[in-house]
Amino acid sequence: MCAFALVLSLPGDSLAGPAFSFFHRLGLNETVWAFAFGATGSLRVAALYINGRSPRTPYARMLGAFLGFLGWGEVGVLVQQGTAAAFGVAAPDAAIYGLLAAMELRSLYRASYDARYVAH
């Protein structure tokens, strides 16, 4: 997530292509997306660091995984909608974002398991 935020924060409009047209329909510019992904990614890194020092903090990991699921899922849907509207085809990279969202669900499941069985 931090790397995605870094790419979005580089000079130029990374979301200028027609496949990203639905990002702009939400009224959010590249700066907002970069901040949201950067903040979420940074908080997740901090939560993982804290969790490594004290395994009684799975709730922060759960929140991070849930926000990651929402973020990657939204990016996948918006890329798919933009690509379909602009080119009339399915977006191959939407599958990658969908896979990232699925992995976030797996992380959420694992953190919830830790919350139930480890944090008592």
C-alpha positions, 0 to 999 in steps of 0.5 A: 500500500505504501508503494502504491501511495508512492507511485501516486505521489510522484509528479504527473497524474498517474490516474490520467488514463481512460482506465482510471476515469472512474477514480475521478467520478468519485470526486477524489484526486490523486493526492487523496488516494495517495494519502489514503493508501499511504496512511493505511499502509503506514498504520499497518506497518506500525501495527505489525511492528507493535504486534511483533513486540506484543502479540496481544494486539491483533485488533490493529491488524484486523482493522488494517486488513479490513481497510486494505480489503476495502482499498484494493477492492475499490481500486479493482472495481474502479479499474474494471469499470473504467476499462470497460467504459473506455475500451469495452473489455475486461481489465486484466489488472482488476484481477490482480487487485481482486487477488490483493483484496482476497489476500487482505481477507485472508489476513483479516481471518488470520488476525481474527483467529489470533484475537480469539485464541491468542489474545486471552 
